[in-house]
């Protein structure tokens, strides 16, 4: 299992980091994932956060490999907007129930 908190770092000019990591390691590894902790979580709008959560579920929800939603990254550091953390947590719970 890998916990990668900055998935957008793995992006290249053709593929976003989530898709690239999933294509490379997806059937061999389970991931714990949050929205990107350096870009989306601190500065993302509600729409950007929602889009990234939906993308995570589309890319990683699979019986081969897969992921565990991890919505509490940064909670204990008090450096992330609490409303963004709450939104991620709510969206992960909502989408987890539908998969």
N, C-alpha and C positions, 0 to 999 in steps of 0.2 A: 504494500500500500504506500502511495506517495501523497504527501500533502503539499500541493503547489499553490501558493497564494498569489502569485503574480503571473498568471497564465498569458497575459498579453505580451510579456517579454519574449515568448516563444513564437510570436507572429513573424511572418516574413511578408514580402510584398505580394504574395499570392494566397496565403492561407493564414487565418487567425490562429492564435496560439492554442486555443481549445481543440480545434479540429486537427491541427498538426500533431499535438501530443497524443490525441486519441488514435489517429491513423498510425502513429509510430509504435505506441505501447498499449493500445486499448484492450487487446485480448490477453495481455500478459499481466496487467496491473490493475488494481482497484485504486481509485483516487478519492481523496477527500478534497472537496472543492468549495470555494466561495467565489463571489465575483472578485475581480482583480482588486487586491488590497491596496495597491498604490495609485490606481487611476480611478476606477469605477466607484469603489466604496467611499473614498473621501470626497470625491468631486462630482460623481454622477448624479444626473437628474433622476427623478422617479421613472421616467420613460426609459432612460439608458439602463438603469438597474434592472427593470422588468425585461427589457430585450436581452440583456446578458444572461439573466436567469433562464429565460425561455431557451436561449441558445445552448446553455449548459445541458439542459434536459434533453434537447434534440440530439446533441452530439454524444453524450455519455450514457444515456439510459439504454442499457443493453444487457442481455443475460451473459454475454461474454465480456468479462472485465466489469466495467461499470464505475459507479461512484457513490460516495456518501456525502450528502449536502452538509456543509460546515459553515453555519451562519454566524458563529460567534467570534470569528477572528477579530481581534482588536478591541473587544468589549472591555477587557481589563486594562487597556492602555489609555482609554478615554481620549483618544485622538481622532476618532472617526465620528461623524455626525450620528447621533443616536437615532434620528429618524431614518437614516439610510440602513443602519443595522436592523432596525425593526422591520423595515420593508423587505430586506433580504430574508430575514427569518420567516416572515409571513408568506412570502412567495415560495420559499423552499418547502414550507409545510403544505401549502396549497398544491403545488405541482407534485410533491411526493405522494399525495393521496390519489392522484390521477394516473400514476404509472404502475 
